[in-house]
Amino acid sequence: MKIISQIKNLFRSYDTVSKVIRHDQMWQSANVSGAVKIDPISRDDKKLNVLILSPSPGDEILGCGGALARHLLRQDAVRVITLTDGSRGTPSGVRDAQLIKGRESESKQALAVLGEAKVDFWRFENGKLKANPTTLGLLKQIMIEAHVDRIYAPWWGDDNQDHQQTIEILSQSLQAAPQNCEIWQYETSSPLLPNRIVPIDNVFDVKIQAIRKHISQLKLRRFDHAIAGLNDYRGEMHNQKQPAEAFLVLSAKQFSELYGHFDDKIDK
């Protein structure tokens, strides 16, 4: 059964990426096919209300920990929403309810390394996240209260059920966000095609320190080594000579229009 599940996941991922690549209009609209922009998230920019959606504890550090740290240095208002309880972060993938408190503690310690971000734990069961009236209502309310300028979320091509449902929840909640809100999709387990690169040299060390606070997960996989390599690659391949994070950035309107191409996704 495990092999069948792996094959199914492989084809789901291939199907999703294939649909993305086939839509030339999407890439032109997102400016992915053109020059990639370098955005250092400058201290001189206006202050922002930033919302970061993390499917499981620690995803936000892996995918956009450098950008998160730069926002905190700018004294932007940063709020992290961790949607699931991380209870399947075990060697076997079998749920362990005893892991929940430990992973929340690791997450708080990791974020404290980067600065002072507000963090909420929704504690939906890991592996069973769904877009439903409860999750949609929670996210819409936060968008309205926080007047969000920028939302970080996993890339819609990520081959992970909770990541895909996080994007689905975001998509169905965007009518509550300001019209000028931007969606910054980050990469974790699957690489994306970026249109924005954020150099993170001055915060790279603290990002790695933050990742290493997730001790339970480093026992499963050396995420610190993997992400360090990914950030080095992104920086080097975009002529930055320093570590960097890659993002697919869309306006809320672009995101809503282009995500519609995925209405026929497998297992939506």
QUIMO-V421918 format. One record per residue. RES is the residue in one letter. PSI is psi as a letter, one per 20 degrees, with the letter a starting at -180 (NA if undefined). OMEGA is omega in degrees with one decimal (* if undefined). Layout:
BEGIN
res: <RES/RES>
psi: <PSI/PSI>
omega: <OMEGA/OMEGA>
END
This chain:
BEGIN
res: <M/K/I/I/S/Q/I/K/N/L/F/R/S/Y/D/T/V/S/K/V/I/R/H/D/Q/M/W/Q/S/A/N/V/S/G/A/V/K/I/D/P/I/S/R/D/D/K/K/L/N/V/L/I/L/S/P/S/P/G/D/E/I/L/G/C/G/G/A/L/A/R/H/L/L/R/Q/D/A/V/R/V/I/T/L/T/D/G/S/R/G/T/P/S/G/V/R/D/A/Q/L/I/K/G/R/E/S/E/S/K/Q/A/L/A/V/L/G/E/A/K/V/D/F/W/R/F/E/N/G/K/L/K/A/N/P/T/T/L/G/L/L/K/Q/I/M/I/E/A/H/V/D/R/I/Y/A/P/W/W/G/D/D/N/Q/D/H/Q/Q/T/I/E/I/L/S/Q/S/L/Q/A/A/P/Q/N/C/E/I/W/Q/Y/E/T/S/S/P/L/L/P/N/R/I/V/P/I/D/N/V/F/D/V/K/I/Q/A/I/R/K/H/I/S/Q/L/K/L/R/R/F/D/H/A/I/A/G/L/N/D/Y/R/G/E/M/H/N/Q/K/Q/P/A/E/A/F/L/V/L/S/A/K/Q/F/S/E/L/Y/G/H/F/D/D/K/I/D/K>
psi: <h/g/g/g/g/g/g/g/h/g/h/g/g/g/g/g/h/g/h/g/h/h/n/h/h/g/h/g/h/i/k/h/i/b/p/p/q/p/o/j/m/q/h/i/r/q/q/q/o/p/p/p/p/o/g/q/p/i/h/h/g/g/h/k/h/g/g/g/h/h/g/h/h/i/k/q/o/p/p/p/o/o/h/r/i/j/i/j/l/r/h/i/j/p/p/o/h/i/i/g/h/g/h/g/g/g/g/g/g/g/h/h/h/h/b/n/q/p/p/p/o/h/k/q/p/p/i/k/p/q/o/r/h/g/h/g/g/g/g/g/g/g/g/g/h/i/l/p/h/p/p/p/q/q/p/i/j/p/m/p/g/h/g/h/h/g/h/g/g/g/g/i/i/h/i/i/q/q/h/j/q/q/p/o/p/r/q/e/i/p/q/r/o/q/j/p/p/o/p/k/g/i/j/g/g/h/g/h/g/g/h/i/i/m/g/h/h/h/h/h/q/m/h/g/g/g/h/g/g/g/h/g/g/g/g/g/i/k/k/i/k/r/q/q/q/q/q/o/p/q/r/h/g/g/g/g/g/h/h/h/i/j/h/k/q/p/k/NA>
omega: <-179.9/179.5/178.4/178.9/179.8/178.4/178.9/178.4/179.8/-179.3/176.2/179.5/179.9/-179.3/-179.0/-178.8/179.6/179.2/177.8/-175.2/-177.0/-175.5/-180.0/-179.6/179.6/-177.9/178.3/179.9/-179.0/-179.9/177.7/-177.6/179.5/-178.3/176.2/-178.2/174.9/-176.9/-178.9/-173.7/-171.3/175.5/-175.5/179.6/178.6/179.2/-174.5/167.9/-171.1/176.0/-179.9/179.2/-178.6/-178.0/178.7/178.7/176.7/179.6/-178.6/178.3/-179.2/-172.0/-175.4/-180.0/178.0/177.3/178.2/179.8/179.2/175.8/179.8/175.7/178.4/-177.1/171.0/175.8/-175.3/177.7/180.0/175.0/174.9/-167.7/-177.2/-173.6/177.6/-172.2/177.0/175.8/-176.8/178.9/-177.6/-174.3/177.7/-175.7/176.3/-177.1/179.7/-177.3/-171.1/-178.1/-180.0/-179.5/175.3/178.2/178.0/-179.2/178.7/178.9/-179.3/-179.4/178.5/176.7/-176.3/-177.6/-176.9/174.6/175.2/-179.3/176.1/176.6/-179.0/172.8/169.7/-173.2/177.7/179.6/-178.1/179.5/180.0/169.1/-178.7/-177.6/-179.6/-178.1/178.9/179.8/179.1/-176.6/178.7/-179.6/179.3/179.4/-179.8/-176.9/-172.2/-177.4/-169.3/175.0/-175.0/178.8/172.5/-179.2/178.6/178.7/-175.7/175.9/-179.3/-178.7/179.3/-173.5/-178.9/177.0/179.9/178.8/174.7/177.5/177.9/177.5/178.9/-178.2/-177.0/-178.1/-169.6/178.5/178.8/-178.3/175.2/-177.1/-177.9/180.0/176.8/175.6/178.4/178.9/-178.3/-178.4/173.7/-176.8/-179.6/179.0/178.6/172.6/-170.2/166.1/177.6/177.8/179.1/175.4/-175.4/-175.3/-174.6/179.6/-176.2/-178.1/-179.6/174.9/179.3/176.1/-179.8/178.0/-176.2/172.4/179.1/-172.5/-177.8/-177.3/177.2/174.8/-179.9/-174.3/-178.7/179.7/179.9/178.4/-177.1/-177.6/175.8/177.7/179.0/-179.8/174.6/179.6/-178.3/178.8/-177.0/-176.7/176.4/170.3/-180.0/179.8/177.2/178.5/-179.0/173.4/-177.9/-177.6/166.6/-172.9/179.3/169.9/178.4/179.4/177.8/-178.4/-177.6/-178.6/-174.1/178.4/176.9/177.6/-176.0/-178.4/-178.7/179.0/173.6/175.0/179.5/*>
END
